[in-house]
Amino acid sequence: MQGQWFCVADRCAHRYAPLSEGRVKDGDIQCAYHGWQYNGQGQCTRIPQAADTTACCSSAACVEAFPTQVRAGAVWVWPDSSPTAAHDSSLAMPSVDTVLEESLEYIDWYIRDFPYGYAGLMEMLLDPSHCPFTLHGIGLFNRDQGKPMPSTLTECKTEGPSAVISVECARAFRPAGHPYDATVTFHSPCHITHDFVGVNGHVIHGMYILPVAPGRSRLLYWHKAGSPGGASLDRLKALKAPFGAGKAQLQRLVAAAEKFFVAFERCKRHMYLHPIFEAVGGLLHGQEQNLSGAGSQAGFHMPSSADLLVTKFYAWLLGTAGGGPCWPPRTLQLPPPETNREALLSREHQHVAKCPSCQTMLAVNGHMQLASKAGVVLGLLAAAISIVMGGPWYVCAAALALVYVAWKKSCRSAEWGKQFGFVDYVHADRN
């Protein structure tokens, strides 16, 4: 139906081809393999190869369908296809931070896949005490800030289907000597909120950590940003066409500029976030492999209150949660250790390929490189013609100046283009 979201299993009933490779046709999902179509309830509505239209009526021709809700600008799926799923879903609300719903226009999402599992990523994000050491040299983080972090349990509800664990961490961060207190809250099974309060202000952001497969996880990180597009876009929107002339053209210009500035601002923030998560890439991947050999977290030695929330999380995970995600039968177990650093930390495959803003800026950067190279060629050509024709010296000088500026721009674009691919992170090199 128009304006509604539906979710069905990514497997055609015919020969199990992925429906995600298909398309939406007349409100149904059409399989790209043989054209079978399904409605939002998973019922087969068309089999082109079948002369008998009743072939669609068989239960074997249907696919699983899952209830959905729309909240805070996102589609939420209830992973149950049983007869009571729609009713059960209507009684449960997705775990969403209030700020996320109130400031949707100013929220930026950072989504990235990681070659390590849900538990390790969750543990890291519940633990502010690692930041001075892991993030040394990023922003204002410094190893010298690593000091005791008194932590107090403020809420601990671990029984029943919805667990909530919250810890207040005194002096969690000390950027430039200004301490920040943090409240870190875990909402089972995958939602974390960070609430930082300090002399320089109040910052809140949240994360959803999704288990994808053994040894694979996905992060959906949101934070409240400024105006979507920055001050430059705000000034452009304030322009008015004189006497109404060119109003349509101005609107098109503003629309194009808005797309660029929004992409630029978001890409810039993503570039800041990349090294934060790359700093833990090797640590969490290696930790998971070591944990696989040890068998469980039982051997962890966590003597300080800074480990309080992590301790409570693992108590919930190994107790009420049954040890972690329950994978389908015949799912491959933990992959072997990844020795290829690019596969471990690649921005291109883990984030850029799926981020519209970074894709836009990568394309813009490519155009800038082409324009810069064209400037170098034109400048050299103009200088050569000036010398051959005996033109004024300043014409040749201007052409060579163009070559220099275009060459510098080309080099800068090439360096920035590398930031969209693989950038290694070696802790020992960050002194």
FENKA-V217112 format. One record per backbone hydrogen bond with DSSP energy under -0.5 kcal/mol. CO is the residue of the C=O (numbers start at 1). NH is the residue of the N-H. E is the energy in kcal/mol with one decimal. If there is no record, write none. Layout:
CO_NH_E ; CO_NH_E
This chain:
1_4_-1.7 ; 7_66_-2.8 ; 9_11_-2.0 ; 12_16_-1.6 ; 17_12_-3.0 ; 18_21_-1.4 ; 19_22_-2.2 ; 23_25_-0.5 ; 23_30_-3.6 ; 25_28_-2.0 ; 28_25_-3.2 ; 28_30_-0.5 ; 29_31_-0.5 ; 29_38_-2.0 ; 30_23_-1.7 ; 31_35_-1.3 ; 36_31_-3.1 ; 37_45_-2.7 ; 37_46_-1.1 ; 38_29_-2.5 ; 39_42_-2.1 ; 42_63_-2.5 ; 43_39_-2.3 ; 46_37_-2.0 ; 47_50_-1.8 ; 49_51_-0.6 ; 51_53_-0.7 ; 52_55_-1.8 ; 53_56_-1.3 ; 54_57_-1.5 ; 55_58_-0.9 ; 58_61_-1.4 ; 59_62_-1.4 ; 64_9_-2.4 ; 66_7_-0.7 ; 67_78_-2.8 ; 69_71_-0.5 ; 69_76_-3.6 ; 71_74_-1.5 ; 74_71_-2.2 ; 74_76_-0.5 ; 76_69_-2.2 ; 77_79_-0.7 ; 78_80_-2.8 ; 80_67_-0.6 ; 82_85_-1.8 ; 84_88_-2.9 ; 85_89_-2.9 ; 86_90_-1.6 ; 87_91_-0.9 ; 88_91_-0.7 ; 89_92_-1.2 ; 94_96_-0.9 ; 97_100_-0.6 ; 97_101_-1.1 ; 98_101_-0.5 ; 98_102_-2.1 ; 99_103_-2.0 ; 101_104_-0.6 ; 103_106_-1.3 ; 104_107_-1.4 ; 106_225_-3.4 ; 108_223_-1.6 ; 110_221_-2.9 ; 112_219_-3.0 ; 114_116_-0.6 ; 114_217_-1.8 ; 117_121_-1.6 ; 118_122_-2.6 ; 119_123_-2.6 ; 120_124_-2.2 ; 121_125_-1.9 ; 122_126_-1.2 ; 123_126_-0.6 ; 124_127_-1.2 ; 126_128_-0.6 ; 127_130_-1.0 ; 128_131_-1.5 ; 130_133_-0.9 ; 130_134_-2.9 ; 131_135_-2.4 ; 133_136_-0.9 ; 135_138_-2.6 ; 137_139_-0.6 ; 138_141_-2.0 ; 140_176_-0.6 ; 141_137_-2.3 ; 142_145_-2.2 ; 143_146_-1.9 ; 145_147_-1.0 ; 150_170_-2.9 ; 152_154_-0.6 ; 152_168_-2.7 ; 155_166_-2.7 ; 156_158_-0.6 ; 157_164_-2.3 ; 161_163_-0.6 ; 163_188_-2.7 ; 164_157_-3.2 ; 165_186_-3.4 ; 166_154_-2.4 ; 166_155_-1.5 ; 167_169_-0.5 ; 167_184_-2.5 ; 168_152_-2.5 ; 168_170_-0.6 ; 169_172_-0.8 ; 169_182_-2.6 ; 173_180_-3.0 ; 174_177_-1.7 ; 175_178_-2.3 ; 177_179_-0.7 ; 178_175_-0.5 ; 179_199_-0.7 ; 180_172_-1.4 ; 180_173_-1.6 ; 181_197_-2.6 ; 182_169_-3.9 ; 182_184_-0.5 ; 183_185_-0.5 ; 183_195_-1.8 ; 184_167_-2.4 ; 185_187_-0.5 ; 185_193_-2.3 ; 186_165_-2.3 ; 186_188_-0.5 ; 187_190_-0.5 ; 187_191_-2.5 ; 190_209_-2.3 ; 191_187_-3.4 ; 192_207_-2.7 ; 193_185_-2.4 ; 194_205_-2.1 ; 195_183_-2.3 ; 196_203_-2.5 ; 197_181_-2.7 ; 198_201_-1.6 ; 201_198_-2.4 ; 203_196_-3.4 ; 204_224_-0.8 ; 205_194_-3.0 ; 206_222_-2.8 ; 207_192_-2.5 ; 208_210_-0.6 ; 208_220_-2.5 ; 209_211_-0.5 ; 210_218_-2.3 ; 213_216_-2.6 ; 216_212_-1.9 ; 216_213_-1.5 ; 217_114_-2.8 ; 218_210_-3.1 ; 219_112_-1.9 ; 219_221_-0.5 ; 220_208_-2.2 ; 221_110_-3.0 ; 222_206_-1.7 ; 223_108_-2.3 ; 223_225_-0.6 ; 227_229_-1.3 ; 227_230_-2.4 ; 229_233_-0.6 ; 230_234_-1.5 ; 231_235_-2.3 ; 232_236_-1.8 ; 233_237_-2.5 ; 234_238_-1.1 ; 236_239_-1.1 ; 241_244_-1.6 ; 242_245_-2.3 ; 244_247_-1.2 ; 246_250_-2.5 ; 247_251_-2.2 ; 248_252_-2.1 ; 249_253_-2.3 ; 250_254_-2.7 ; 251_255_-2.3 ; 252_256_-2.5 ; 253_257_-2.8 ; 254_258_-2.8 ; 255_259_-1.9 ; 256_260_-1.9 ; 257_261_-3.3 ; 258_262_-2.5 ; 259_263_-1.8 ; 260_264_-2.8 ; 261_265_-2.8 ; 262_266_-2.3 ; 263_267_-2.7 ; 264_268_-2.4 ; 265_269_-1.8 ; 266_270_-2.5 ; 267_271_-2.4 ; 268_272_-1.3 ; 269_273_-1.9 ; 270_274_-2.2 ; 271_275_-0.7 ; 272_276_-0.5 ; 273_276_-0.5 ; 273_277_-1.5 ; 274_277_-0.7 ; 274_278_-2.2 ; 275_279_-1.9 ; 277_280_-0.5 ; 278_281_-0.7 ; 278_282_-0.6 ; 280_284_-3.0 ; 281_285_-2.1 ; 282_286_-2.1 ; 283_287_-2.5 ; 284_288_-2.2 ; 285_289_-1.8 ; 286_290_-2.5 ; 287_291_-2.7 ; 288_292_-1.9 ; 289_293_-1.5 ; 290_294_-1.9 ; 291_295_-2.3 ; 296_299_-0.6 ; 297_300_-2.1 ; 300_302_-0.7 ; 304_307_-1.6 ; 305_308_-1.8 ; 307_311_-2.6 ; 308_312_-2.2 ; 309_313_-2.5 ; 310_314_-2.4 ; 311_315_-1.8 ; 312_316_-2.0 ; 313_317_-3.0 ; 314_318_-2.7 ; 315_319_-0.9 ; 316_321_-2.7 ; 317_323_-3.2 ; 319_322_-1.5 ; 321_324_-1.0 ; 325_327_-0.8 ; 328_331_-1.5 ; 337_339_-0.7 ; 339_341_-0.8 ; 340_344_-1.5 ; 341_345_-1.9 ; 342_346_-1.7 ; 346_350_-1.7 ; 347_351_-2.3 ; 347_352_-2.4 ; 348_353_-2.4 ; 350_113_-1.9 ; 351_354_-1.9 ; 351_355_-0.6 ; 352_355_-1.2 ; 354_356_-0.6 ; 355_359_-2.4 ; 356_360_-2.3 ; 357_361_-2.2 ; 358_362_-2.2 ; 359_363_-2.0 ; 360_364_-2.4 ; 361_365_-2.5 ; 362_366_-1.8 ; 363_367_-2.1 ; 364_368_-2.3 ; 365_369_-2.1 ; 366_370_-2.0 ; 367_371_-2.6 ; 368_372_-2.5 ; 369_373_-2.5 ; 370_374_-2.3 ; 371_375_-2.1 ; 372_376_-2.0 ; 373_377_-2.2 ; 374_378_-2.8 ; 375_379_-2.5 ; 376_380_-2.4 ; 377_381_-2.5 ; 378_382_-2.8 ; 379_383_-2.4 ; 380_384_-2.4 ; 381_385_-2.5 ; 382_386_-2.3 ; 383_387_-2.2 ; 384_388_-2.6 ; 385_389_-2.8 ; 386_390_-0.6 ; 386_391_-2.9 ; 387_390_-0.5 ; 392_395_-0.9 ; 392_396_-1.2 ; 393_397_-2.4 ; 394_398_-2.3 ; 395_399_-2.1 ; 396_400_-2.4 ; 397_401_-2.2 ; 398_402_-2.1 ; 399_403_-2.0 ; 400_404_-2.3 ; 401_405_-2.6 ; 402_406_-2.8 ; 403_407_-2.5 ; 404_408_-2.6 ; 405_409_-2.4 ; 406_410_-2.3 ; 407_411_-2.5 ; 408_412_-2.4 ; 409_413_-2.5 ; 410_414_-2.3 ; 411_415_-2.2 ; 412_416_-2.4 ; 413_417_-2.4 ; 414_418_-1.2 ; 415_419_-0.6 ; 416_419_-1.1 ; 417_420_-1.4 ; 418_421_-1.6 ; 421_347_-2.2 ; 421_348_-0.6 ; 421_423_-0.5 ; 425_427_-0.5 ; 426_429_-1.4 ; 427_430_-1.6 ; 429_431_-1.1
